Amino acid sequence: MLRQIKYFQAVVRNNSFSEAAEECHISQSAVSQQIQALERELGFQLFERKNRKFALTPAGEHFYKKSLILVADYERICREASKIARGGEALLRIGYLRSYSGSEFHQALEEFAQKYPDVTVQLAYGNHEELYQMLINEQVDIALNDQRRRFSDTFVNLVLETTRSSIEISARSPLASLSQIHPAELKATPCILVASEAQQETEREYYRDIVGFQGEFIFAENLEEARLLVIGGKGFMPVEGNGQLMNFGTSIARIPLFQDGRQVTRNYCAFWKKDNSGYYVEEFADMLKSQFKK
C-alpha cells in the first residue's frame, strides 16, 4: 500500500497522471491502476473523475494531507532503524555523476573529510537516472547530478552552476580547427559517452533526442577510457562540467557546442530529499557550493 500511496501523492503533487508517471518511472496506465487498487483497499474514492479532468474528493484531500505525515514518519523510522543496525555510526552517502569532469566534488570531499574525520563517507557513482533512483530509494543522502527534468518539490534542488557545453575531439581531426560546432556537423562522427551497461540506452536517447546527436554512439566505463578513445580518433565526447584536460595536453581539442545560435548550457545541482535534510547533508552541500563559486 505504501507504494500506491506514493503514486497517489505524485499525482496530487503534479496535478497530472502523466507527469506523475514520468516522475515515478512507470506508465500512466500503471499509475491509474495502482490508485484504483488503493481506492478499493481504502473503500472510498480519492478522486472525482469527469472526462479527462479530476479533482480530490473531500476524503481524498484529507487522506492526502495525513498520508504526507504517514510517509515521512515511515521513512524517518526506517532511517533510524538503519542507523541502529549500523551501530549508530555517523554516515554520509554521496552520489556522484559518473561523467562529470570538474574537480569541485573531490575538493569538497577532501574538505569534508578533514573537518569530520569520524564521519564515514560512502560514494556511489552513476548516470543521471541511476542517481535519481538512488535518491528516490534512499540509497544516497545527497547527489551531484545534472538537471534533465523540472525540479520536484520532494527534493532540495540546489543549483551549483550553469555550465557551457563543449565537445572534446582528437586534435588531429579536421573538425578540431572549428571555433564552434553544432550537433548536425557531428552526424558522421561517433559520440563517445560514459555510461554503465544498464544506462547506455537511456543516455543514447537523451543525447540523440534532446541534445541532437544523430550519429553512432560508443560507450566507455569512465572518463579516462573515454578520453583515450577520443585521442585515438574514435569519436567525440560531450564535456560535462568545466574540468581541465588533465594530462592529455595538446592531443585533445575542446570545441564549444552550439544550438540555435547559442552555446548549449546545463545546470549542475546538489539534490537531496527534503525529509532527509540533516547536518552532514547540508554541511557537505555548503562545501560543494563554495567550491563551485571559486
N, C-alpha and C positions, 0 to 999 in steps of 0.2 A: 504493500500500500504506500510505503514511503516514496517509492519511485513515481507512482501515479500522482501523489500529492505534488511532487516537484514538477511534473509535467503541467499540472493544473496551475501552479504558481507561475510557470513560464508563460502560459497563455495569458494570464491576467496581467503579468508584468509587461508583456509585449503588445497586449491588446490585439493579438493575432495568432491564429493557429499555425499559419505558415512560418512566421518568424520564430515562434516557439519551437517548431520542429527543427528549424535551422540551428537554433541555439543548442538544442538537445541532441543534435546529430541523429535524428530519426525522421521517418517520413511523416507527412501531415496526417495521413490516414491512421498511422500508428498512434499519434498523439490523441486523435479523436477517439479511437478505440479504447485507449487506456483511461481517458477521462470518463467515457461512458461506463467502463468497468468500475471506476471509482464511485460514480453516482449509484450504480446498482449495489455496491458494497455498503454505501452510506444510507441508502434508502430515500434519498431526496435529490432533486435536481440542483446542480451548481450553476448552470447557465440557462437562460431563456433564449431559445433559438428561433429566429424568424428569417426565412430566406437564407441569405448568406451573412446576416448580421447576428450578433449575440450580445448578451449583457448578463451580468451576475444577478442571480436571484438574491433576495434578502438573506436567505440561508447561505447561499454561496459567498456573499460578501462577508458574513460573519465567520464562515469556515476559513476563508482566505486569510483574514487578519489573525485568527487564532493559529492557523497552520504555520504561519511565519515564525511564531514563537515556538511552536512544537518542533519544527525542523531545526531551528537554531539551537534549542536545548539538546536535541538528539546529537547534533554534530559536536556540541561542546562536550557532552558526556563521552562520546567516542574519543575525542582528543585527550580528555583527562584519563580515560582508561588506558589509552595507548601510552601515555606518559608513565603511568604506574607500571605497565608491562615492561617498559624500558628501564625501570628502576629509577624513574624521576630525573633522568639526566636532561640537562639543557641541550636542546637540539634545534637547529635551523636547517630546513630542507630547501634548497635553492634550485630552480630550473633555469637552464641557460640555452639560448638559441644556438643550435649546432653550427649554423653557417655565419654567425656574426663574427666579424674580423677585428672589431675595435678592442682596445686594451682596457677600457673603463671598468669592465666587470672584474677582471683579475686584480686591478688596483684596489677596487672596493673590497674585494675578498681579502686581500692582504691586510688592508686597514682594519677590517672587522676581526680577523684572526689575532692581530696584535692587541686590540683593545679587549677582546673577550676570549682569551686562550682556553678557558674552561668550557666554552660552548662547542659542542660537536657540530660540524657543518657537513651535510651530505649534499652532493651535487648530482643533478640529473640533466642529461643533455637530450635535446630533441628538436624536431622541426616545429613549426607553428602549431599545428593541430595536436601533436603529441604533448606539447607543453600546456595547451589549453585543456586537454583531457586530464593531465596530471593535476591541474588546479581544481577542476571540477570534482575529481575523485579524491582530492586532498592528499595526493602523493607528494606534493611540494607545498611549501608555505608561501613562496614568492617566486615569480618567474620574470626573467628578462626576455621579452618577446617583441616581435613586430606586430603592428596593427593591421589586421586584414578584415575585420568586421567592426560594426559600430559598437561603441562602448556599452557594457552591460552594467546595470545598477547593482548587480550581485558583487561586483569587484570594485576595489580601489584601482583606478586607471591613471597611473602617474606617468605623464608624458615626459620622457627623459630628453629626447632630441628628435628633431626633424632633419633627416639627412638627405643629401642629394645623391642620387644613384648614378653609378657608373658601371662599366664592364671592364674586366681585365682580359687581355688578349696577348698572344705572343708578339714580342717586338718585331719579329720577322714578318708578321702578317702585313699585307698591303693595307689593311684597314687601320693599322696602328698609327698611320700618319693623319688620320681624321681628327679634327678638333672637337667633334661631337658625333654621335651616332644614333640612329633610330632603329627600332625593332625590325622594320621591313628590310633594312640594309643587312640584317644578320640572318636572313632566311636560309642562306646556303651554308651557314656556319653552325656546327653543333653547339648547343647550350649545355654547359657543364654545371650541374647542381650538386650541392652537398645534401644528401638525404639518406636516411636508413631505408632498407629494402621495403619496409612496411609503408613508408611515406612517399615513395617515389611517384606513384600515380597522382597523389594529392598535390605534390609540388609541381609535377608536369602540368596538371590542369591549371594551377594558379598562374604559372609563368606563361603558359600558352594563351589562356582565355582572358586573364586580367592584364598582364604586362604586355603580351602581344608577340612573344617569340614563337615563330611558326616552323622552325626547322627541327632537326633531330635533337634528342636530349641524351646526355651521358651523365651518369651518376657516380659520385665519389663518396667515400665514407667520412672524410674530414677535409678541412681546408688545405692542409699540406698536400694531400693526394690530388685535390682539385687543381692546385696551382702547378703541380708537376705536369698534369695533363695540358694546362694552358701553355706552359713553357715548351712542351713537345708539339705544339701546334694542333692539338686535337680539337680545339674549340675555344669558346669564350666563356667567362664566368661572370654572372651578375655580382657586383660587390655590395655586401650588406654591411653598413657601418663605414666609418671614416678611417679605418685602420691603415697603417702603412704597409708597404710591400715587403716588409720584413727583410729576409736575406736574399731575395731574388733579384735585387738590383735592376740592371737595365734589360733583363731578359723578358720582362713583362711591361706592357704599356697599359695605362688606365685611361679610358675614354668616357666622358660624361654621356649619360643615356638620356635622350630627349624624346618627348611625345607631344604632339600638337604645339610645337614651338617652345615648350618649356622643359626644363630638366626634371626628370622623374624624382619625386621625393617619397620618403617613407617615414612613418613615426615609429620610434622605438620606445617601449614603455616598460615600467615595472607594474606587474599585476599581482594582486592578492585579494582573497576573499574578505569582504568587509567584516564578516563574523569571525575571521581568523586573524584579525589585527592583534598584534602583541608587541612587546617592547623590542624584541630582537628583529622582528619583521620590519617594523617601521625604522629602526635604527639602521639596518642594512639598506633600506630604501633611501634614507637620507644620505648615506655614504655614496651610494650609486649615483644619486642625483648630483652630488657635489663633484664627482669625477667627470660627469658629462658636461659640467659647467666650465671646467678648466680649459 
